[in-house]
């Protein structure tokens, strides 16, 4: 019952808020939405406590029949196991805090109730995904978060940039979703079901099957796993399908927090963990996940080092941190990946909401080059953002240290070439993460104020309704690592996760991570400390040095500032050719054929009628002359014919 309340309360809140706005006004509509999420969070905490602390058994909450076509009859059901409940607890708590924060942040928005309806539906879609008992219901939630992200990224639809960002996010995700849908279809074809338990039980039977593709035999499980992972690459913004994520910052800051911390981008990581019994039987897919995850962690961190928009810097940190989570899945340490997902939810929501507090104080200014010296004016925001930053940098005792370093230890312990590559990329990424995170904090809160005097005069700390969620999230960023670590990834982690996550080779990598050399274990922390020192040197001790380095290395600086030119590359390879083809089809197919043929016939008919109308002069003499000529022609033809 509590799980059903947690999942369905956001939907009820969205519907009630939408209905209340025309009759009761904006305040009751907003209140209903926020209250529904608070209820969902309380119910989720109760469910997690009952199941994970008191030890209630896994079971299924059946809501009803969904589709019934022959033997294909998936149900609406809520799966209650460790993986689902951990996700439900995180989503509900973080979303409730973001709802509360949004009361203050969106107070001046003229369509505030619409925003709260959208974020409540966004939360509901993610909860349906997390509690799905079959791939079809998971796909419903998957597409639901995609739709709501489109609506929320483009929330301020009177801005061209917001519309473009929303369309970009929607299209890039459709690319990944196409592969994901094909993967689901092949899963149903091979296993005869979309229910998780049936699929997982049939892995050994399907494993010998293969498709003959491109002149070679490809195992069925490899094909399905790779297709599912490509879908996850789109949702979780991994390398090649990552380009939508930074532009998603066009939406209101609370929705940036919700997308990056608790909903859309975590969907791909969750799905790969849920499908781990299938993916772990596909070594090529695991290697691909490891390489993409590891390189994304490094690649996104390099870009974050030179960005100047406060929200984009944090957005690239999300892209990078998701790479670490996929690295964990790829090397066979999915429990650590989910552990990092939970920690990340708290400190990433904190960083985005803290950035929103700064933006709110500076009249919507987002360029860190126009900030500085704000710590005295925003003391609570300053302290809480440092808590989130240290968690992101993975400095003990903050939460990120306990999960990110565990991921890198597992990657080193796996010993495969791809795992070592992932460890190297992730370790370098740890140093870069420390650099750009501390750079953000120093440029925003330290040094001389660079904002205009008018802006600084009006700068102020956020109201209590915005600060309270920051404080709660800061406590989470500090404590979740050492509080949850022993349970999530400690000695008895297998008992905790049960059958909700598969562990290849009996969890050998999870055990081996504690036996790696000390230098390999400490290297990420040492590079993080070095990154902090370099950032302090660059932006406190020698603030002119970054500009001189950019002038000395203009090509490298432009390469990173332009995000490795992925947008330009995709524009040249996909967008412009597609536009040329579309224009050609429009001109030939639409203008010349579809419009041209009817219009040509119409013009011919008009011309003919014009000529005929000129013959109708109304003169009897002319008509008599024409009749005489016609008679002469007729007689001549008759005589010649004889």
Phi, psi and omega per residue, in radians:
X1 nan -0.788 -3.123
X2 -1.097 -0.677 3.128
X3 -1.124 -0.748 3.114
X4 -1.065 -0.690 3.103
X5 -1.118 -0.782 -3.127
X6 -1.061 -0.691 -3.080
X7 -1.373 -0.698 -3.011
X8 -1.577 -0.329 -3.125
X9 -1.035 -0.745 3.090
X10 -1.060 -0.655 3.091
X11 -1.113 -0.794 3.110
X12 -1.067 -0.725 3.127
X13 -1.095 -0.706 3.118
X14 -1.125 -0.771 -3.138
X15 -1.140 -0.779 -3.136
X16 -1.140 -0.710 3.123
X17 -1.122 -0.712 3.119
X18 -1.126 -0.664 3.139
X19 -1.341 -0.533 -3.067
X20 -1.344 -0.494 -3.045
X21 -0.994 -0.840 -3.092
X22 -1.195 -0.461 -3.015
X23 -1.807 -0.715 -3.036
X24 -1.772 -0.314 -3.129
X25 1.793 3.119 -2.995
X26 -1.287 -0.695 -3.080
X27 -1.070 -0.851 3.091
X28 -1.098 -0.630 3.126
X29 -1.093 -0.806 3.108
X30 -1.127 -0.732 -3.137
X31 -1.068 -0.695 3.125
X32 -1.130 -0.721 3.140
X33 -1.127 -0.812 -3.122
X34 -1.152 -0.741 -3.138
X35 -1.072 -0.672 3.140
X36 -1.103 -0.651 3.129
X37 -1.293 -0.602 3.063
X38 -1.109 -0.748 3.083
X39 -1.079 -0.760 3.126
X40 -1.063 -0.723 -3.138
X41 -1.132 -0.747 3.116
X42 -1.105 -0.769 3.121
X43 -1.117 -0.686 3.136
X44 -1.133 -0.758 3.112
X45 -1.084 -0.714 3.109
X46 -1.106 -0.709 3.124
X47 -1.142 -0.786 3.133
X48 -1.078 -0.758 -3.140
X49 -1.097 -0.798 -3.099
X50 -1.122 -0.702 -3.033
X51 -1.489 -0.830 -2.985
X52 -1.591 -0.435 3.138
X53 -1.692 -0.834 -3.125
X54 -1.464 -0.237 3.021
X55 1.486 0.512 3.071
X56 -1.102 2.605 -3.048
X57 -1.317 2.676 3.009
X58 -1.094 2.447 3.036
X59 -2.791 -3.141 -3.053
X60 -2.052 2.334 3.036
X61 -1.814 1.818 -3.084
X62 -1.490 2.130 3.127
X63 -1.597 -0.414 3.134
X64 2.682 3.025 3.091
X65 -1.349 2.456 -3.127
X66 -1.815 -1.146 -3.100
X67 -2.208 2.493 3.076
X68 -2.454 1.721 3.120
X69 -2.270 1.764 -3.083
X70 1.094 -2.196 3.120
X71 -1.520 -0.077 -3.141
X72 -1.566 1.817 -3.036
X73 -2.492 1.148 3.105
X74 -1.187 2.592 -3.116
X75 -1.833 2.726 2.830
X76 -1.410 1.994 -3.102
X77 -2.584 2.666 3.107
X78 -1.894 2.027 -3.118
X79 -1.446 2.141 -3.097
X80 -1.934 1.559 2.993
X81 -2.352 -3.127 -3.010
X82 -1.045 -0.819 -3.098
X83 -1.059 -0.802 3.141
X84 -1.091 -0.787 -3.044
X85 -1.232 -0.624 3.061
X86 -1.061 -0.753 3.121
X87 -1.176 -0.762 -3.131
X88 -1.063 -0.788 3.122
X89 -1.040 -0.808 -3.132
X90 -1.111 -0.859 -3.080
X91 -1.054 -0.813 -3.080
X92 -1.159 -0.776 -3.103
X93 -1.161 -0.857 -3.117
X94 -1.148 -0.733 3.131
X95 -1.125 -0.683 3.105
X96 -1.076 -0.741 3.107
X97 -1.115 -0.677 3.121
X98 -1.192 -0.646 3.065
X99 -1.055 -0.808 3.135
X100 -1.085 -0.802 3.122
X101 -1.012 -0.665 -3.066
X102 -1.178 -0.373 3.078
X103 -0.989 -0.753 3.120
X104 -1.401 -0.732 -3.037
X105 -1.175 -0.672 -3.060
X106 -1.713 0.223 -3.022
X107 -1.053 -0.561 -3.099
X108 -1.615 -0.007 -3.120
X109 -1.325 2.404 -3.051
X110 -1.340 -0.282 3.118
X111 -2.124 0.731 -3.065
X112 -0.945 -0.780 -3.141
X113 -1.035 -0.624 3.104
X114 -1.054 -0.713 3.112
X115 -1.052 -0.780 -3.097
X116 -1.222 -0.585 3.030
X117 -1.073 -0.788 -3.118
X118 -1.102 -0.822 -3.055
X119 -1.251 -0.498 3.054
X120 -1.172 -0.745 3.088
X121 -1.152 -0.616 3.087
X122 -1.044 -0.803 3.126
X123 -1.108 -0.767 3.128
X124 -1.036 -0.778 -3.139
X125 -1.065 -0.720 3.125
X126 -1.161 -0.654 3.119
X127 -1.183 -0.647 3.064
X128 -1.109 -0.667 3.101
X129 -1.128 -0.801 -3.045
X130 -1.212 -0.500 -3.087
X131 -1.781 0.129 -3.085
X132 -1.093 2.492 3.070
X133 -1.840 0.028 3.101
X134 -2.640 2.854 -3.067
X135 -1.181 -0.492 -3.122
X136 -1.235 -0.760 3.083
X137 -1.162 -0.660 3.065
X138 -1.064 -0.694 3.124
X139 -1.163 -0.599 3.060
X140 -1.039 -0.871 3.098
X141 -1.140 -0.644 3.126
X142 -1.018 -0.861 3.138
X143 -1.288 -0.508 3.100
X144 -1.101 -0.794 3.111
X145 -1.174 -0.558 3.076
X146 -1.131 -0.775 3.120
X147 -1.117 -0.818 -3.093
X148 -1.191 -0.563 3.072
X149 -1.138 -0.656 3.082
X150 -1.060 -0.797 -3.109
X151 -1.183 -0.599 -3.069
X152 -1.490 -0.619 3.048
X153 -1.104 -0.688 3.096
X154 -1.646 0.469 -3.067
X155 -1.001 -0.781 3.073
X156 -1.526 1.333 -2.974
X157 -1.230 -0.140 3.080
X158 -1.438 -0.018 3.066
X159 -1.785 2.186 -3.139
X160 -1.062 -0.677 -3.109
X161 -1.129 -0.622 3.116
X162 -1.185 -0.744 3.108
X163 -1.086 -0.756 3.141
X164 -1.125 -0.724 3.127
X165 -1.137 -0.703 3.132
X166 -1.125 -0.757 3.127
X167 -1.127 -0.716 3.137
X168 -1.084 -0.796 3.114
X169 -1.069 -0.733 -3.107
X170 -1.135 -0.782 -3.077
X171 -1.215 -0.799 -3.136
X172 -1.062 -0.702 3.112
X173 -1.206 -0.527 3.080
X174 -1.128 -0.569 3.097
X175 -1.076 -0.902 3.118
X176 -1.116 -0.667 -3.094
X177 -1.174 -0.498 3.075
X178 -1.090 -0.811 3.102
X179 -1.130 -0.687 3.134
X180 -1.091 -0.754 3.138
X181 -1.123 -0.695 3.098
X182 -1.130 -0.691 3.091
X183 -1.075 -0.700 3.092
X184 -1.137 -0.753 -3.140
X185 -1.081 -0.750 3.113
X186 -1.166 -0.623 3.089
X187 -1.066 -0.816 3.115
X188 -1.095 -0.697 -3.124
X189 -1.131 -0.728 -3.066
X190 -1.416 -0.674 -3.051
X191 -1.709 -0.234 -3.132
X192 1.281 0.240 -3.103
X193 -2.832 2.774 2.993
X194 -1.933 0.026 3.109
X195 -1.303 2.358 -3.052
X196 -1.044 -0.800 -3.081
X197 -1.067 -0.713 3.116
X198 -1.150 -0.729 3.135
X199 -1.097 -0.862 -3.075
X200 -1.128 -0.612 3.124
X201 -1.225 -0.416 -3.081
X202 -1.686 0.104 -3.084
X203 -1.038 -0.816 -3.109
X204 -1.093 -0.623 -3.130
X205 -1.229 -0.671 -3.081
X206 -1.449 -0.367 -3.041
X207 -0.902 -0.686 -3.133
X208 -1.270 -0.254 -3.072
X209 -1.228 2.620 -3.124
X210 -2.569 2.683 3.014
X211 -1.853 2.477 3.064
X212 -1.620 1.785 -3.076
X213 -2.251 2.380 3.060
X214 0.929 0.690 3.062
X215 1.348 0.219 3.138
X216 -2.517 2.814 3.092
X217 -1.581 2.196 3.138
X218 -2.041 2.126 3.141
X219 -0.961 2.459 -3.101
X220 -1.017 -0.762 -3.098
X221 -1.139 -0.567 3.070
X222 -1.143 -0.806 -3.118
X223 -1.081 -0.846 -3.127
X224 -1.088 -0.784 -3.095
X225 -1.121 -0.726 3.135
X226 -1.162 -0.715 3.105
X227 -1.088 -0.771 3.112
X228 -1.103 -0.697 -3.131
X229 -1.169 -0.658 3.092
X230 -1.065 -0.663 3.020
X231 -1.044 -0.726 3.110
X232 -1.163 -0.584 3.100
X233 -1.046 -0.664 3.121
X234 -1.215 -0.864 -3.106
X235 -1.145 -0.678 -3.047
X236 -1.770 0.283 2.956
X237 0.931 0.917 3.064
X238 -1.580 2.900 -3.046
X239 -0.777 2.330 -3.113
X240 1.535 -0.548 3.065
X241 -2.087 0.524 -3.062
X242 -1.680 -0.183 -2.872
X243 -1.154 -0.340 -3.123
X244 -1.328 -0.457 -2.929
X245 -1.145 -0.840 3.134
X246 -1.090 -0.648 -3.140
X247 -1.220 -0.316 3.116
X248 -1.147 -0.131 3.106
X249 -1.206 -0.100 3.109
X250 -1.174 -0.369 3.108
X251 -1.312 2.959 3.073
X252 -1.001 2.586 -3.059
X253 -1.002 -0.694 3.101
X254 -1.027 -0.599 3.135
X255 -1.310 -0.511 3.009
X256 -1.053 -0.741 3.111
X257 -1.101 -0.753 -3.095
X258 -1.187 -0.722 3.115
X259 -1.096 -0.797 -2.982
X260 -1.445 -0.428 -3.019
X261 -1.785 -0.766 -2.883
X262 -2.214 -0.181 -3.026
X263 -2.205 -1.800 -2.796
X264 -0.954 -0.915 -3.011
X265 -1.237 -0.358 3.096
X266 -1.427 -0.198 -3.076
X267 -1.078 -0.700 -3.117
X268 -1.149 -0.732 3.108
X269 -1.110 -0.798 3.120
X270 -1.031 -0.778 -3.102
X271 -1.073 -0.749 -3.141
X272 -1.155 -0.597 3.067
X273 -1.201 -0.735 3.119
X274 -1.089 -0.694 -3.121
X275 -1.581 0.291 -3.089
X276 -1.004 -0.575 3.080
X277 -1.061 -0.548 3.097
X278 -1.423 -0.849 -3.053
X279 -1.161 -0.607 -3.134
X280 -1.190 -0.284 3.078
X281 -1.602 0.169 -3.114
X282 -2.195 1.510 -3.029
X283 -1.082 -0.578 3.109
X284 -1.158 -0.736 3.101
X285 -1.092 -0.717 3.109
X286 -1.080 -0.723 3.112
X287 -1.106 -0.730 3.112
X288 -1.089 -0.780 3.124
X289 -1.061 -0.711 -3.140
X290 -1.098 -0.825 -3.099
X291 -1.161 -0.831 -3.131
X292 -1.110 -0.787 -3.139
X293 -1.096 -0.833 -3.121
X294 -1.099 -0.791 -3.097
X295 -1.235 -0.582 3.081
X296 -1.096 -0.685 3.117
X297 -1.016 -0.707 3.135
X298 -1.354 -0.822 -3.053
X299 -1.032 -0.868 -3.111
X300 -1.156 -0.578 3.126
X301 -1.154 -0.641 3.117
X302 -1.099 -0.660 -3.125
X303 -1.234 -0.685 -3.134
X304 -1.049 -0.396 -3.079
X305 -1.193 -0.363 -3.038
X306 -2.128 -0.001 3.137
X307 -1.283 2.701 -3.078
X308 -2.066 -0.234 3.077
X309 -1.444 2.170 -3.036
X310 -1.021 -0.663 -3.127
X311 -1.315 -0.599 3.124
X312 -1.193 -0.629 3.082
X313 -1.041 -0.816 3.134
X314 -1.171 -0.595 3.121
X315 -1.108 -0.740 3.115
X316 -1.199 -0.491 3.046
X317 -1.154 -0.606 3.074
X318 -1.093 -0.844 3.119
X319 -0.955 -0.764 -3.134
X320 -1.165 -0.789 -3.104
X321 -1.159 -0.610 3.050
X322 -1.100 -0.591 3.065
X323 -1.044 -0.713 3.077
X324 -1.065 -0.718 -3.130
X325 -1.108 -0.746 3.102
X326 -1.194 -0.595 3.054
X327 -1.012 -0.742 3.115
X328 -1.084 -0.777 3.113
X329 -1.077 -0.728 -3.080
X330 -1.148 -0.579 -3.111
X331 -1.609 0.087 3.096
X332 1.543 0.456 3.137
X333 -2.196 0.873 -3.104
X334 -0.993 -0.636 3.098
X335 -1.003 -0.641 3.104
X336 -1.215 -0.629 3.091
X337 -1.061 -0.762 3.106
X338 -1.196 -0.640 3.065
X339 -1.036 -0.769 3.109
X340 -1.171 -0.608 3.096
X341 -1.043 -0.763 -3.132
X342 -1.169 -0.819 3.102
X343 -1.049 -0.787 -3.117
X344 -1.051 -0.639 -3.128
X345 -1.004 -0.728 -3.102
X346 -1.271 -0.874 -3.058
X347 -1.324 -0.445 3.107
X348 -1.354 -0.697 3.024
X349 -1.039 -0.706 3.122
X350 -1.068 -0.798 -3.111
X351 -1.138 -0.740 3.137
X352 -1.181 -0.764 3.135
X353 -1.183 -0.587 3.031
X354 -1.121 -0.740 3.068
X355 -1.070 -0.669 3.088
X356 -1.097 -0.647 3.088
X357 -1.114 -0.699 3.084
X358 -1.131 -0.818 -3.136
X359 -1.084 -0.717 3.110
X360 -1.064 -0.676 -3.114
X361 -1.280 -0.509 -3.041
X362 -1.820 0.455 3.065
X363 0.984 0.859 3.029
X364 1.282 0.297 3.052
X365 -1.333 2.308 -3.103
X366 -2.109 -0.099 -3.094
X367 -1.478 2.050 -3.096
X368 -1.153 -0.342 3.102
X369 -1.237 -0.259 -3.137
X370 -1.898 0.394 3.119
X371 -2.013 -2.453 3.114
X372 1.746 2.494 3.053
X373 1.138 0.489 -3.039
X374 -1.620 -0.090 -2.993
X375 -1.148 -0.490 3.105
X376 -1.275 -0.592 -3.116
X377 -1.444 -0.449 -3.092
X378 -2.217 1.106 -3.001
X379 -1.147 -0.697 -3.123
X380 -1.227 -0.768 3.083
X381 -1.037 -0.728 -3.126
X382 -1.067 -0.866 -3.096
X383 -1.155 -0.775 -3.112
X384 -1.181 -0.636 3.109
X385 -1.188 -0.541 3.039
X386 -1.146 -0.628 3.083
X387 -1.089 -0.791 3.105
X388 -1.143 -0.662 -3.120
X389 -1.166 -0.760 3.139
X390 -1.177 -0.544 3.044
X391 -1.193 -0.711 3.096
X392 -1.132 -0.724 3.134
X393 -1.225 -0.323 3.126
X394 1.248 0.911 3.048
X395 -1.747 2.201 3.128
X396 -1.163 2.550 0.134
X397 -1.668 0.347 -3.099
X398 -1.271 2.750 -2.853
X399 -1.070 -0.678 -3.070
X400 -1.024 -0.508 -3.139
X401 -1.078 -0.697 -3.033
X402 -1.305 -0.417 -3.114
X403 -1.821 -0.787 -3.094
X404 -1.168 -0.772 3.114
X405 -1.152 -0.541 3.069
X406 -1.167 -0.640 3.084
X407 -1.086 -0.812 -3.118
X408 -1.166 -0.622 3.074
X409 -1.117 -0.717 3.113
X410 -1.143 -0.680 3.119
X411 -1.114 -0.737 3.117
X412 -1.147 -0.660 -3.098
X413 -1.244 -0.385 -3.109
X414 -1.202 -0.507 2.985
X415 1.236 -0.117 3.098
X416 -1.290 2.846 -3.134
X417 -1.076 -0.742 -3.128
X418 -1.185 -0.637 3.135
X419 -1.177 -0.700 3.095
X420 -1.133 -0.688 3.064
X421 -1.060 -0.777 3.103
X422 -1.086 -0.714 3.108
X423 -1.089 -0.759 -3.131
X424 -1.102 -0.831 3.130
X425 -1.091 -0.769 -3.121
X426 -1.162 -0.631 3.134
X427 -1.199 -0.774 3.054
X428 -1.093 -0.682 3.101
X429 -1.071 -0.551 3.121
X430 -1.097 -0.738 3.093
X431 -1.153 -0.739 3.129
X432 -1.154 -0.672 3.113
X433 -1.042 -0.768 3.116
X434 -1.081 -0.705 -3.114
X435 -1.113 -0.928 -3.041
X436 -1.276 -0.460 3.115
X437 -1.231 -0.811 3.114
X438 -1.197 -0.625 3.043
X439 -0.974 -0.806 3.127
X440 -1.037 -0.817 -3.093
X441 -1.148 -0.714 -3.122
X442 -1.193 -0.769 -3.140
X443 -1.174 -0.543 -3.095
X444 -1.427 -0.798 -2.945
X445 -1.927 -0.332 -3.044
X446 -1.956 3.108 3.134
X447 1.300 -2.947 3.141
X448 -1.391 2.498 3.075
X449 -1.085 2.304 -3.140
X450 -1.987 -0.011 3.063
X451 -1.355 2.861 3.114
X452 -1.161 2.701 -3.121
X453 -1.074 -0.605 3.120
X454 -1.145 -0.747 3.122
X455 -1.133 -0.762 -3.137
X456 -1.124 -0.600 -3.124
X457 -1.123 -0.535 -3.121
X458 -1.701 -0.063 -3.133
X459 -1.141 2.373 -3.071
X460 -2.694 2.779 3.080
X461 -1.204 2.633 -3.117
X462 -1.232 2.803 3.109
X463 -1.185 2.896 -3.064
X464 -1.011 -0.627 -3.106
X465 -1.133 -0.390 3.051
X466 -1.607 -0.542 -3.093
X467 -1.342 -0.593 -3.102
X468 -1.036 -0.825 3.058
X469 -1.045 -0.603 3.114
X470 -1.096 -0.742 -3.123
X471 -1.149 -0.761 3.137
X472 -1.097 -0.773 3.133
X473 -1.154 -0.616 3.105
X474 -1.121 -0.684 3.067
X475 -1.077 -0.729 3.084
X476 -1.105 -0.742 3.132
X477 -1.083 -0.517 3.130
X478 -1.431 -0.647 -2.873
X479 -1.874 -0.427 -3.007
X480 -1.080 -0.545 -3.108
X481 -1.088 -0.986 -3.079
X482 -1.400 -0.338 3.083
X483 -1.386 -0.735 -3.073
X484 -1.606 -0.392 -3.049
X485 -0.951 -0.875 -3.131
X486 -1.021 -0.560 3.136
X487 -1.429 -0.793 -3.045
X488 -1.255 -0.730 -3.036
X489 -2.323 0.250 -3.124
X490 -1.371 -2.854 -3.025
X491 -1.075 -0.529 -3.085
X492 -1.919 0.546 -3.090
X493 -1.061 -0.598 -3.098
X494 -1.114 -0.651 3.098
X495 -1.166 -0.628 -3.127
X496 -1.174 -0.852 -3.069
X497 -1.376 -0.411 3.124
X498 1.006 -2.331 -3.126
X499 -1.642 0.122 -3.071
X500 -1.292 -0.400 3.071
X501 -2.308 2.267 3.100
X502 -1.393 2.552 3.139
X503 -2.148 1.898 -3.125
X504 -1.105 2.476 3.110
X505 0.978 0.632 3.075
X506 1.163 0.417 3.140
X507 1.338 0.557 -3.080
X508 -1.084 -0.700 -3.126
X509 -1.156 -0.678 3.130
X510 -1.060 -0.645 3.132
X511 -1.356 -0.669 -3.051
X512 -1.245 -0.339 -3.082
X513 -1.122 -0.356 3.135
X514 -1.481 0.001 -3.081
X515 -2.007 0.156 -3.102
X516 -1.302 2.800 3.136
X517 -1.046 2.649 -3.093
X518 -1.081 -0.662 -3.110
X519 -1.123 -0.657 3.124
X520 -1.223 -0.604 3.136
X521 -1.225 -0.658 -3.049
X522 -1.581 -0.242 -3.054
X523 -0.988 -0.793 3.125
X524 -1.030 -0.704 3.137
X525 -1.174 -0.710 3.134
X526 -1.121 -0.728 3.110
X527 -1.183 -0.591 3.085
X528 -1.121 -0.743 3.104
X529 -1.113 -0.705 3.092
X530 -1.093 -0.725 3.117
X531 -1.076 -0.687 3.085
X532 -1.091 -0.776 -3.133
X533 -1.103 -0.729 3.139
X534 -1.153 -0.718 3.114
X535 -1.084 -0.722 3.126
X536 -1.133 -0.699 3.107
X537 -1.098 -0.803 -3.065
X538 -1.190 -0.715 -2.927
X539 -1.953 -0.034 3.041
X540 -2.119 -0.879 -3.062
X541 -1.435 -0.638 -3.103
X542 -2.390 1.215 -3.025
X543 -1.110 -0.295 3.109
X544 -1.450 -0.238 -3.046
X545 -1.117 -0.757 3.138
X546 -0.999 -0.705 3.133
X547 -1.141 -0.692 3.118
X548 -1.145 -0.689 3.099
X549 -1.139 -0.675 3.101
X550 -1.114 -0.642 3.100
X551 -1.255 -0.596 -3.135
X552 -1.294 -0.540 -3.139
X553 -2.175 1.133 -3.049
X554 -1.116 -0.618 -3.122
X555 -1.153 -0.822 3.140
X556 -1.124 -0.745 -3.135
X557 -1.090 -0.764 3.126
X558 -1.150 -0.644 3.131
X559 -1.063 -0.781 3.141
X560 -1.311 -0.715 -3.133
X561 -1.096 -0.576 3.125
X562 -1.642 0.339 2.958
X563 1.050 0.758 3.140
X564 1.092 0.324 3.083
X565 1.011 0.513 3.111
X566 -1.150 -0.717 3.133
X567 -1.091 -0.750 3.134
X568 -1.166 -0.671 3.116
X569 -1.117 -0.833 3.131
X570 -1.141 -0.574 3.091
X571 -1.113 -0.715 -3.124
X572 -1.293 -0.655 -3.041
X573 -1.465 -0.702 -2.995
X574 -1.958 -0.871 -2.962
X575 -1.211 -0.926 -3.085
X576 -1.136 -0.799 3.052
X577 -1.026 -0.678 3.118
X578 -1.114 -0.680 3.105
X579 -1.159 -0.704 3.118
X580 -1.117 -0.751 3.108
X581 -1.102 -0.743 -3.133
X582 -1.107 -0.725 3.124
X583 -1.141 -0.694 3.124
X584 -1.114 -0.757 3.113
X585 -1.120 -0.663 3.134
X586 -1.126 -0.802 -3.078
X587 -1.253 -0.776 -3.103
X588 -1.423 -0.902 -3.055
X589 -1.302 -0.742 -3.051
X590 -1.522 -1.039 -3.051
X591 -1.203 -0.825 -3.012
X592 -1.459 -0.604 -3.080
X593 -1.739 -1.061 -3.064
X594 -1.138 -0.808 3.103
X595 -1.520 -0.593 -3.009
X596 -1.165 -0.778 -3.082
X597 -1.126 -0.909 3.095
X598 -1.086 -0.708 3.140
X599 -1.171 -0.632 3.090
X600 -1.107 -0.773 3.089
X601 -1.102 -0.671 3.127
X602 -1.138 -0.736 3.115
X603 -1.125 -0.719 3.128
X604 -1.086 -0.761 3.113
X605 -1.114 -0.713 3.124
X606 -1.130 -0.746 3.129
X607 -1.111 -0.756 -3.131
X608 -1.112 -0.729 3.131
X609 -1.174 -0.555 3.081
X610 -1.126 -0.743 3.100
X611 -1.125 -0.788 -3.133
X612 -1.094 -0.642 -3.122
X613 -1.173 -0.540 3.114
X614 -1.213 -0.454 3.093
X615 -1.259 -0.416 -3.137
X616 -1.531 1.383 -3.072
X617 -1.486 -0.380 -3.087
X618 1.521 0.032 -3.129
X619 -1.604 2.144 3.134
X620 -1.127 -0.611 3.135
X621 -1.088 -0.734 3.137
X622 -1.163 -0.751 3.131
X623 -1.076 -0.705 3.123
X624 -1.131 -0.675 3.113
X625 -1.139 -0.736 3.135
X626 -1.122 -0.706 3.117
X627 -1.119 -0.679 3.116
X628 -1.119 -0.780 3.116
X629 -1.073 -0.754 3.130
X630 -1.093 -0.719 3.121
X631 -1.116 -0.698 3.126
X632 -1.120 -0.731 3.123
X633 -1.109 -0.738 -3.128
X634 -1.113 -0.758 3.127
X635 -1.143 -0.711 3.138
X636 -1.081 -0.790 3.126
X637 -1.088 -0.704 -3.134
X638 -1.114 -0.762 -3.129
X639 -1.181 -0.707 3.128
X640 -1.137 -0.652 -3.131
X641 -1.151 -0.539 3.116
X642 -1.268 nan nan
